């Protein structure tokens, strides 16, 4: 198999209403739709990739009994995303209806960021920390 350059870690999430989750993540946080493969059930999503403008992204789909991660309850998880301007993104997320868990905070390790929950309960932290 040929090596492919780029991001090598993609969090995966299950949602009860993956179509609504995709719309929310694009509107609230600025993810960009990559691919969306519809499932067999009307309105379901078999597989979707949302790209982060700074690189990487998340994969998600509708909760299904035949999934290898079927035991993971829909709407659970926590994702950290590095951003340059967390204050502006926080306002965008609030305007889209994200639930603020922790407002804009300066952390001891130097990051400035915030944490919100999406409508199904996934925690999203956005901050300036880019790793050591």
Secondary structure as GFF3:
##gff-version 3
##sequence-region A 1 132
A	DSSP	beta_strand	11	15	.	.	.	ID=ss1
A	DSSP	alpha_helix	18	29	.	.	.	ID=ss2
A	DSSP	beta_strand	32	38	.	.	.	ID=ss3
A	DSSP	beta_strand	45	51	.	.	.	ID=ss4
A	DSSP	beta_strand	57	62	.	.	.	ID=ss5
A	DSSP	beta_strand	78	82	.	.	.	ID=ss6
A	DSSP	alpha_helix	86	95	.	.	.	ID=ss7
A	DSSP	beta_strand	99	106	.	.	.	ID=ss8
A	DSSP	beta_strand	112	117	.	.	.	ID=ss9
A	DSSP	beta_strand	123	127	.	.	.	ID=ss10
###
